[in-house]
């Protein structure tokens, strides 16, 4: 893949940003890059922290209900940070985001023989809205909580057990997190 300048991608309406292009751009901005499982600690801590920030926003929304006006922009910002740490965690594990995306079947289960597709865009990964509109806010909130659980489980298992630092186990955890993203 040709390395692209982020300004070129953002200014080109005919070209959609692929998830691998995003990962490459995120990797270029990672100032503490280290490969392998030993380099995974920092982005994993960042991922855990950003998901914690998402949970804090959700808590504020539930507590203040209609009066919390900053919820949507805060969630968008925090999800962007989560995606950045997730992409760099995958990079440090030598996993392409497209491999994770194509490795998931329609049931969300990891497929053993994924088809390589490095040109998947973010818009292609989004579910199509039905005539009834988007899902209920409660569904979104439950998805955020599931994301937090998956990241927490990976972080806890990664820090507690050296055997969980093999490529296949990391890949399976990354797929579980991606499914919630």
C-alpha positions as CSV (number, residue, x, y, z in Angstrom):
1,X,0.0,0.0,0.0
2,X,1.3,3.4,-0.9
3,X,1.8,5.7,2.1
4,X,-0.6,8.5,1.9
5,X,-0.6,11.9,3.5
6,X,-3.7,12.3,5.8
7,X,-4.5,15.7,4.2
8,X,-4.6,13.9,0.8
9,X,-7.1,11.4,2.1
10,X,-9.3,13.9,3.9
11,X,-9.4,16.3,1.0
12,X,-10.1,13.6,-1.7
13,X,-13.9,13.1,-1.7
14,X,-13.6,10.3,-4.2
15,X,-11.5,8.1,-2.0
16,X,-12.7,6.6,1.2
17,X,-10.2,5.9,4.0
18,X,-9.6,2.2,4.4
19,X,-9.1,0.7,7.8
20,X,-5.6,-0.3,6.8
21,X,-4.8,3.2,5.7
22,X,-6.1,4.5,9.0
23,X,-3.9,2.0,10.8
24,X,-0.9,3.1,8.8
25,X,-1.6,6.8,9.6
26,X,-2.1,6.0,13.3
27,X,1.2,4.0,13.4
28,X,3.0,7.0,12.0
29,X,1.8,9.1,14.9
30,X,2.7,6.5,17.6
31,X,5.7,8.1,19.3
32,X,6.5,5.1,21.6
33,X,6.2,2.4,19.0
34,X,7.7,-1.0,19.9
35,X,6.7,-4.3,18.2
36,X,5.7,-7.6,19.8
37,X,3.9,-8.4,23.0
38,X,6.4,-6.4,25.1
39,X,5.4,-3.3,23.1
40,X,1.7,-3.9,23.6
41,X,1.5,-2.8,27.2
42,X,1.5,1.0,26.5
43,X,-1.3,1.0,23.8
44,X,-3.3,-1.5,25.8
45,X,-3.1,0.8,28.8
46,X,-4.2,3.7,26.6
47,X,-7.1,1.6,25.2
48,X,-8.2,0.7,28.7
49,X,-8.0,4.3,29.8
50,X,-10.0,5.7,26.8
51,X,-12.7,3.0,27.2
52,X,-12.8,4.1,30.8
53,X,-13.4,7.7,29.6
54,X,-16.2,6.4,27.5
55,X,-17.8,4.7,30.5
56,X,-17.5,8.0,32.4
57,X,-19.4,9.8,29.7
58,X,-22.1,7.1,29.8
59,X,-22.3,7.4,33.5
60,X,-22.8,11.2,33.2
61,X,-25.5,10.8,30.6
62,X,-27.4,8.3,32.7
63,X,-27.0,10.4,35.8
64,X,-28.0,13.7,34.2
65,X,-30.3,12.3,31.5
66,X,-31.7,15.2,29.4
67,X,-29.5,17.9,30.8
68,X,-26.1,16.4,29.7
69,X,-25.6,18.1,26.4
70,X,-22.0,17.2,25.8
71,X,-22.6,13.4,25.5
72,X,-22.6,12.9,21.8
73,X,-19.5,15.0,21.0
74,X,-17.6,13.5,23.9
75,X,-18.5,9.9,22.8
76,X,-17.3,10.7,19.3
77,X,-14.0,12.1,20.6
78,X,-13.4,9.2,23.0
79,X,-14.3,6.6,20.3
80,X,-11.7,8.2,18.1
81,X,-9.1,7.8,20.8
82,X,-10.2,4.2,21.4
83,X,-9.8,3.5,17.7
84,X,-6.3,5.0,17.7
85,X,-5.1,2.9,20.6
86,X,-6.8,-0.2,19.1
87,X,-5.1,0.3,15.7
88,X,-1.7,0.8,17.3
89,X,-2.3,-2.3,19.6
90,X,-2.9,-4.2,16.4
91,X,0.1,-2.7,14.7
92,X,2.4,-3.6,17.5
93,X,1.0,-7.2,17.4
94,X,1.7,-7.3,13.6
95,X,-2.0,-7.6,12.9
96,X,-3.7,-5.6,10.1
97,X,-7.1,-4.2,10.9
98,X,-8.4,-5.7,7.7
99,X,-7.3,-9.1,8.8
100,X,-9.4,-8.6,12.0
101,X,-12.4,-7.3,10.0
102,X,-12.3,-10.1,7.4
103,X,-11.6,-12.7,10.1
104,X,-15.0,-12.2,11.6
105,X,-18.0,-14.1,10.2
106,X,-21.5,-12.7,10.1
107,X,-22.1,-14.3,13.5
108,X,-19.1,-12.3,15.0
109,X,-17.2,-15.5,15.5
110,X,-13.6,-15.7,14.4
111,X,-13.3,-17.5,11.0
112,X,-10.3,-19.8,10.6
113,X,-9.7,-18.9,6.9
114,X,-10.2,-15.2,6.5
115,X,-10.0,-13.7,3.0
116,X,-7.5,-10.9,2.6
117,X,-9.2,-7.6,1.9
118,X,-7.0,-4.6,2.6
119,X,-9.4,-2.1,1.0
120,X,-12.2,-2.3,3.5
121,X,-13.5,1.1,4.5
122,X,-15.1,2.2,7.7
123,X,-18.4,2.9,6.0
124,X,-18.5,-0.7,4.7
125,X,-18.2,-2.0,8.3
126,X,-21.2,0.1,9.5
127,X,-24.5,-1.7,9.6
128,X,-27.1,-0.4,7.2
129,X,-29.9,1.6,8.9
130,X,-33.3,0.1,8.5
131,X,-36.4,2.0,7.8
132,X,-37.1,2.1,11.5
133,X,-34.0,4.2,12.0
134,X,-31.0,3.6,14.3
135,X,-31.0,1.2,17.2
136,X,-32.3,2.4,20.6
137,X,-29.9,4.4,22.7
138,X,-30.0,1.6,25.3
139,X,-28.5,-0.8,22.7
140,X,-25.6,1.6,22.0
141,X,-25.0,1.9,25.7
142,X,-25.0,-1.8,26.2
143,X,-22.5,-2.1,23.3
144,X,-20.2,0.4,25.0
145,X,-20.4,-1.6,28.2
146,X,-19.6,-4.8,26.2
147,X,-16.6,-3.0,24.7
148,X,-15.4,-2.0,28.2
149,X,-15.7,-5.7,29.3
150,X,-13.8,-7.0,26.3
151,X,-11.0,-4.5,26.8
152,X,-10.9,-5.1,30.5
153,X,-10.7,-8.9,30.0
154,X,-7.9,-8.6,27.5
155,X,-6.0,-6.2,29.8
156,X,-6.4,-8.4,32.8
157,X,-5.5,-11.6,31.1
158,X,-2.5,-10.0,29.2
159,X,-1.0,-8.7,32.4
160,X,-1.7,-11.8,34.5
161,X,-0.5,-14.6,32.1
162,X,2.5,-14.7,29.9
163,X,1.0,-17.5,27.8
164,X,-1.7,-15.1,26.6
165,X,1.0,-13.1,24.7
166,X,1.1,-15.4,21.7
167,X,-0.1,-14.1,18.4
168,X,-3.3,-16.3,18.1
169,X,-4.6,-15.3,21.5
170,X,-3.9,-11.6,20.9
171,X,-5.7,-11.9,17.6
172,X,-8.7,-13.5,19.2
173,X,-8.9,-10.8,21.9
174,X,-8.5,-8.1,19.2
175,X,-11.4,-9.7,17.3
176,X,-13.6,-9.6,20.4
177,X,-12.8,-5.9,20.9
178,X,-13.3,-5.1,17.3
179,X,-16.7,-6.8,17.3
180,X,-17.8,-4.3,20.0
181,X,-16.3,-1.3,18.2
